[in-house]
Amino acid sequence: MAATETQLMLSVGLIEKDVNRDTLWVWCYPSVSSDLRQVLLSKCCLTQDSREFHTFVFGQFCRTWFYISTVEVQEPTALNKVTHFSIVVTAKDFNPEKYAALSRILCRMYIKHGSPVKMMEAYVTVLTKGICQSDENGSFLIKDYDIRKAFLAGSVKDVVSQFGLETIILYTALMLKKRIVVHHPRIEALLEFTRVLPTLTWHRKDWSILHPYVHLTDTELEDLKKCPGYVAGFVDPEVSNRSDLFDVYVNLPDSVITVSQSAKEAMAMGKLHKDVGLLIVQSAEDAERSDSQVIKDISVKTKEILANLAALADQCEDSKITLESLKLHHFPPATENFLFHLAAAEQLLRI
């Protein structure tokens, strides 16, 4: 196993809610910055006013992934004054299933021993050996959690089944590295939907664009705005009024996609978009095809578009496209417009 695989974890922390209903950050190893700690506390359901209980949530802040598992303490345990607690793991990689599995083991250890020492020992063992074994708490092997599995865990077929031909709007926005904001009041629905979207641009395999759980706070929005293009999830409906945050807005409960006024020109649709949209729908509706086969079909089409773009660039000085060079090919206006903006996104445009 590659040593780097074990070195992706950054920290493990503990948040507790006691019998007096106070919620505190009680322990961390090795450390977490104060900004990140405030964000992690805000993401933990134990600090939120609502009665909703979320067993597992994840997100990204300042290029650090966080994974929060929360459990209710059932009597009797070594934790006599604690009603609920959350294990918070931070890491450099996107892999919810891996960190959910590790957190389950850490939670069981904490319930049994009532002290973070055993958790720290387990964390260090995973960090150094990539494995954590204990008879009663289950075992964990890092090598069981391939990054490709994490990328393919969601269902692109479900996305297409919800949005049909309009999925092409999401595809185009991702190809052009636009800002997509998704709203749903249920965090679980938000996490499930947003994690799928980067698969539409599989050639990049870039999940750093994913910010699935964002609050409308200055700290988090400042961090988000550093990213040129992103997929950001919000539970707060107020985000629909924040047109400064998105080029494309997805109202998930109502299945409505809106393109902002400022992005309409770059996102103009033509025959090329219709062809790609039909290919996506036909592939996704084929009961014989798996999610990964649908992703492959879309990826093959994307590579064809990118190969054509690269061929156009090769005919130009410095292998960089200009609007003038595109006009020589007399493409339909929407295709020319898309290729121009795609060249900019793929760094093939002469500036």
Residue pairs with C-beta under 8 A, 6 or more apart in sequence:
1 130
1 142
1 143
5 130
5 142
5 143
6 126
6 127
6 128
6 129
6 130
6 142
7 127
8 91
8 92
8 93
9 89
9 90
9 91
9 92
9 123
9 126
9 127
10 64
10 90
10 91
10 92
11 28
11 29
11 30
11 31
11 32
11 88
11 89
11 90
12 28
12 29
12 87
12 88
12 89
12 90
12 106
12 119
12 120
12 123
13 25
13 27
13 28
13 29
13 32
13 37
13 40
13 87
13 88
13 89
13 90
14 25
14 26
14 27
14 28
14 85
14 86
14 87
14 88
14 110
14 116
14 119
15 23
15 24
15 25
15 26
15 40
15 41
15 44
15 46
15 47
15 85
15 86
15 88
16 23
16 24
16 26
16 46
16 82
16 84
16 85
16 86
17 23
17 46
17 82
17 83
17 84
17 85
18 24
18 81
18 82
18 83
19 81
19 82
19 83
21 83
23 41
23 44
23 46
23 47
25 37
25 40
25 41
27 116
28 37
29 116
29 120
29 123
32 40
32 90
35 62
35 219
36 61
36 62
36 64
36 66
36 90
38 219
39 61
39 66
39 219
39 220
40 66
40 68
40 88
40 90
41 47
42 48
42 215
42 217
43 57
43 59
43 66
43 68
43 213
43 215
44 68
44 70
44 86
44 88
45 52
45 53
45 54
45 57
45 70
45 86
46 70
46 84
46 85
46 86
53 70
53 72
54 68
54 70
54 187
54 188
55 69
55 70
55 71
56 67
56 68
56 69
56 70
56 96
56 100
56 103
57 67
57 68
57 187
57 191
57 213
58 65
58 66
58 67
58 68
58 96
58 99
58 191
58 212
58 213
59 65
59 66
59 211
59 212
59 213
59 214
60 66
60 94
60 208
60 210
60 211
60 212
61 211
61 220
61 223
62 223
63 92
63 208
64 90
64 91
64 92
65 90
65 91
65 92
65 93
65 94
66 88
66 89
66 90
66 91
67 88
67 89
67 90
67 91
67 96
67 99
67 100
67 103
68 86
68 87
68 88
69 86
69 87
69 100
69 103
69 104
69 106
69 107
70 84
70 85
70 86
71 84
71 85
71 86
71 107
71 111
72 83
72 84
73 79
73 82
73 83
73 84
73 85
73 111
77 111
77 112
77 114
78 111
78 112
78 113
78 114
78 115
79 85
79 110
79 111
79 114
85 107
85 110
87 103
87 106
87 107
87 110
87 119
89 99
89 102
89 103
89 106
91 99
93 147
94 147
94 150
94 151
94 207
94 208
94 210
95 145
95 147
95 150
96 150
96 153
96 191
96 195
97 145
97 149
97 150
97 153
98 142
98 144
98 145
98 150
101 140
101 145
102 126
102 132
102 140
104 138
105 122
105 132
105 134
105 137
105 138
105 139
105 140
106 119
106 122
106 123
108 136
108 137
108 138
109 118
109 119
109 122
109 134
109 137
110 116
110 118
110 119
112 118
112 136
112 137
122 132
122 134
125 131
125 132
126 132
126 140
126 142
130 141
130 142
130 143
131 139
131 140
131 141
131 142
132 139
132 140
133 139
133 140
150 207
151 198
151 199
151 205
151 207
152 199
152 291
152 292
152 295
153 195
154 192
154 193
154 195
154 196
154 199
154 291
155 196
155 291
156 196
156 199
156 200
156 284
156 291
156 294
156 295
156 298
157 284
157 291
157 294
158 196
159 167
159 170
159 193
159 196
159 197
160 167
160 280
160 281
160 284
160 285
160 294
161 284
161 285
162 255
163 169
163 170
163 255
163 257
164 281
165 274
165 277
165 278
165 281
166 257
167 200
167 277
167 280
167 281
167 284
168 269
168 273
168 274
168 276
168 277
168 280
169 248
169 257
169 259
169 267
169 269
170 180
170 197
170 200
170 248
170 250
170 257
171 200
171 201
171 276
171 277
171 280
171 298
172 178
172 267
172 269
172 273
172 338
173 180
173 229
173 247
173 248
173 263
173 267
174 180
174 197
174 198
174 200
174 201
174 209
174 229
174 231
175 201
175 302
175 342
175 345
176 229
176 266
176 267
176 338
176 341
176 342
176 344
176 345
177 209
177 228
177 229
177 345
178 229
178 247
178 248
178 263
178 266
178 267
179 227
179 229
179 230
179 232
179 245
179 246
179 247
179 248
180 197
180 229
180 230
180 231
180 232
180 246
180 247
180 248
180 249
180 250
181 232
181 233
181 234
181 239
181 242
181 245
181 246
181 248
181 249
181 250
182 190
182 193
182 194
182 231
182 232
182 233
182 234
182 250
182 252
183 190
183 233
183 234
183 235
183 236
183 237
183 239
183 240
183 249
183 250
183 251
183 252
183 253
184 190
184 193
184 233
184 235
184 252
184 253
185 235
185 237
185 253
186 235
187 213
187 235
189 252
190 212
190 213
190 233
190 234
190 235
190 252
191 212
191 213
191 233
193 233
193 252
194 210
194 212
194 231
194 232
194 233
195 207
195 210
195 212
197 210
197 231
198 204
198 205
198 206
198 207
198 209
198 210
198 231
199 295
200 298
201 302
202 295
202 296
202 298
202 299
202 302
203 299
203 302
203 303
203 306
208 227
209 227
209 229
209 230
209 231
210 230
210 231
211 224
211 227
211 230
211 231
211 232
211 233
212 231
212 232
212 233
213 233
213 235
214 220
214 221
214 224
214 232
214 233
214 234
215 234
215 236
216 234
216 236
216 238
216 239
216 242
221 245
224 230
224 232
224 245
225 245
229 345
232 245
232 246
239 245
240 249
240 251
243 260
243 261
243 262
246 260
247 259
247 260
247 262
247 263
247 266
247 267
248 257
248 258
248 259
248 260
248 263
248 267
249 257
249 258
249 260
250 256
250 257
250 258
251 257
251 258
259 267
265 337
266 337
266 341
268 333
268 334
268 337
268 338
269 334
270 332
270 333
270 334
270 335
270 337
270 338
271 332
271 334
271 335
272 305
272 332
272 334
272 335
272 338
273 334
273 338
276 298
276 301
276 305
279 297
279 298
279 301
280 294
280 297
280 298
283 289
283 293
283 294
283 297
283 298
284 294
286 294
289 297
305 342
306 342
306 346
309 321
309 339
309 342
309 343
309 346
309 348
310 348
312 321
312 325
312 326
312 329
312 339
312 343
313 319
313 320
313 321
313 343
313 348
315 325
316 322
316 325
316 350
317 350
318 350
319 348
320 348
320 349
320 350
321 339
321 340
321 343
321 348
321 349
321 350
322 349
322 350
323 340
326 336
326 339
326 340
327 336
329 336
331 339
340 349
343 349
